[in-house]
Amino acid sequence: MSSTSSATHAPLSSRWQQFYQLTKPRVVQLIVFCAVIGMALAIPGLPQGREWGVIIAATVGIWLVAGAAAAFNCLVEEKIDARMKRTAWRATARGELSHAQTASFSALLCAVGSAILWFFVNPLTMWLTFATFIGYAVIYTVILKPMTPQNIVIGGASGAMPPVLGWAAVRGDVGHEAMLLCLIIFLWTPPHFWALALYRTEDYRKSGLPMLPVTHGADYTKLQIVLYTWVLLAATLLPYLTEMSGWIYLVSAIVLGLMFCAYAIRLWRNYSDELARKTFWFSIWYLSALFAALLVDHYLL
């Protein structure tokens, strides 16, 4: 039997699991976490009454639209995914989900998520979230990613938006505090993805994507990671310098930032695929811990 025919008769639980994996749940969880931090920081104290309803609705809406963007990304990159070990298991890459199924799933998530944001949060958050969908699913995935090795840098703007979405959901505007958080994620994105690209260089070479290690070599990429981590460290001090946060966050930002810089320098001086993998996974932990420190600082100070 063909893979398409086999997919038609796949168990319902297996089919739902395939759709769920299209949403890139681990990536979306980090996106939603950063958005929730933006919501929390936008409220002076603990959420009260209606604010809880807005937070819940915004979280669900942003989660659904982010999942829709991830599913659309899988649809567009199915042939690329099929050539890469890291992504060859995806249902779209294996031909187990059709174009129509994947596109319909993405459209449904986007429509439901947008409706929730429009009716239960506010129109600004809906439009910003939809713009983020377009930025990631279309501008980054379709245009930038196959065109330039700076795809991660330019496309990182859409991935940096979650705190802005969270802030807008609660405040109904975009404050400078939210833009600082956006800047931090924007600067975090290149060293995060380039660490992955370093130990997956052959995968990206086979895929035909112009990732930095493929077009400019490993040494140049490692140097860029070092430079970005130091610039990132400087940027993470801005919330404290603008009196958005206190000393708990400041200490956390310095310690975490120096740890990230240390990983980058080690990677630059003594490269190994294992170290690049550790740097990639540390970068995820780093961002989660940094934003958690913002939250702790917000409520304790």
N, C-alpha and C positions, 0 to 999 in steps of 0.2 A: 504494500500500500504506500502511496505517496505521503509525504509529511503533511500536506494540506488535508488529505483524506483522514489521516490519523488524528489531526487536530480537531476535525469535525466531531469525532466521537470521544474526545478527551473527557474524563470525569469533570463534573461541574466544579468540584473543589479545586482540581488542577487548573481549570480554565480561570477561575477567580484569582488563583495564585499568580498566574501569568499576567493578568491585568494589573494586579497589585504591584508586581515587580517592575512593571513599566513606569510606575510613578517614582522609581528610585527612592524608596522609603528612607534610607539612611541619610541621603542628601537633603530630602525634604524636611526631615526631622530637625536638622541643623538650621535650615531656613526658617522654619516655624519658631524654633527656640529663640533665634535672634529677633524675630518679629515680636514675640511675646515680651522679650526684654525691652524693646522699644515702647510697647504699651505700658509696662510697669513704670518705666522711667518718666513717662509723660504724666503720670499721676503723682502728685506731691506725697501722698500717704498711701495707706492701703485702699484698694478699690472699694467703692461703696455702691450698694443698690444697683442701679441701671448700668454702672460701669462694668460689673461682672458679666451682664448680658452682652455688652458690646465686645468685651474681651473674648468671650466664648465664640460669638458669631464671627468676629474677625479672624480668630485662630482657625476655625473650620473653613471659612471662605478662602483665606490665604493658602491653607493646606491643599484645598481642592484645585485652585488655579496653579499652584506650584506643581502639583502632580500632573496636571494637564500639560504643562510645558515640558515636563520630563517625558511624558508619553509621546508627545509630538516630536521631541528630539530623537527618541528611539525609532519612530517612523521614518524620519528624514535620513537617519544614519544607519539604516538596517544593513546596507551593503558594506559600509565601513565596519560596523560592529561584527559582521560575519568574518572579517579578515583579522580581527584582533582577539587574542586569547582572553583578554580581560572581559570582553563583552559578547563573545560568540555564543554564550549560553542563553542570551535573551530570546524571548519567544519570537520577536520580530526578526531577529537575525537568523533564526532557525526556520523561519517560514511557518511557524505554528499559529501565528495570528495574521490575518489578512490586513491589507492597507485600509479597507473599509472598517474593519473591526477596531483597529487602533485609532484611526481618525475619528470615528464616532465616539469612542471612549474618551479621547482627549477633548473633543468638543462638548461632550456631556459634562465632564468635570469642570471645564472652564465656564460653561453656562450656569451651572448650579452654584459654583463658587462665586461668580460675579453677581448673581441674583442675591445671594446671601449678603454680600458686602453692600450692595445698593440699598436693599430694603431694611437691613438690620444694623448696618454700621453707618456709612455715609458715601455719597457719590465720589468724593475725592479719593477715598481709599480704593473704591472699585476701579476708577480710571487709572490710578497709579499701579495697582496690581495688574490690570490688563496690559498696561504699557510695559511692565516688567515681563509679562508673558511674551509679548511681541519682541522685546529686546533679546530675550534668551532663545525663544523658539525659532524666530525668523532672522533677526539681524545677526545674532551670534552664530546659531547653528547653520543657517542656510548661506549667509553671505560671508561673515568674517572667518569662521573656522577653517574653511577650505582655501582661503585667499591669502592670509597673512600670518606669519609666526607671532605677531603681536595680538592674535585673536583673543588670548586669555586676558591681556591687559585691557583692551578696548571693551570686550564683551563682559569684563568683570563688573562694569557699571550696573548691569541688570541684576547680577548676583549679589551686589552690595545693598540692594534696596530694602530687604526685610525690615530693618529697624525704622526706616522711613515710613513703611506701610503701617507698622505697629503704632508709631507716633501719630500718624494721620488718623488712624482709626479712633483714637481716644481724644485727641485735641482738635481734629478737623482742620489741621494746617500742617505745614512742614517747618519745624523749628530748626535753628542752627545746631541744637543738640543732636537731633536725628541725623543731620548731615555729617556731623563728626563721626558718628557710629558708622555711617555709610562709607566715609573715607577710610576708616580702619579696615573694613571688610574688603574694600576696593584694593588696598595695598597688600592685604593678606593673600588675596587670590592668586597672583602670579607665583610667588614662591611655593605655595601649596600645590598648584597644578604642575609646576615645572619639576618639583621633586618626583611626582608621579611619572611625568614624561621621561625623566632620566632613566628610571629602571624599566620603562616600557618603550624605550626608543625604537627597538626593532618592530614592535607592534605598530607604532605610529608610522614608521617607514613603510611597512607593508600596506597600511591603510591609505597612504598617499596624502595624509594631512601634514601641512607645513608647521609642525610643532618646533619650538625653538631648538631642542637638541638635534633635530634632524637637519634643520636649515643652517644653524650656526655652530653646531658641535657641542659636546658636553662641557668643555672648559668654559666657553662663553656663558652657557646656561648656569653653571655653578657660580660664576662671578655675579650674574644677575640676581641669583637667589640671595647671595650675601648682601648685596647692595639694597635689595628690597626689604630684607629683614631689619636692617638698621634704620631705614626710612620708616618702616612700620613701627619700630620701637619708639621713634620720635613722635609719630602721629598718635600713639596710644597715650602719650602724656597730655594731650590736649584737653581731654575731659577734666583732668585735675586743674590744669592751668586756667581753664575757663570757669572754674568753680562749679562744674557740673557734677563732680564727684569729690570724694575725700581721700584720706590717707590710706584706707584699706584698699581701694582700687589702685592708688598710685603704687603702693608696694607690690601688689599683685602684677600690675602692668610691667614694672621694671624687672621683677624676677622672671616672669614668663617670657618677656621680650629677650632678656639676656640668654635664657635657655634656648629660644628659637635661633638667636644669632649664633650660639655655640654649635647647634646642629648644622647650621649653614656653613660655618667656618670649617668644621670637621669634614663636611661633604666636599668642600672646595679643596682641602689639603689631602685628604685620604679617602677618595671616593670608593664606594662599593655599592652594588645594587641593594644589599641588605641595609646599609646606612641610609640610602635614598628612600627605601621603603619605611624605615623608622622615622625619617624626617617628615614624610608625607602623613603618617598616622599621628605623629606628634602635633603637626599643624592643626589637625582637626581637634585634638584635645586642647590645644592652646587657645583656639578661638572660643570653644565652649567655656573653658575656665575663665578667660578674660571677661566674657559677657556675664558669667555667673558672679564674678567679683564686682562688676558694676551693680548687679542686683543686690548683693549682700551689702555693699557700701550704701546703696540708696536707702535701704530699710534700717540699717544699724546707725547710720550717721544722719 
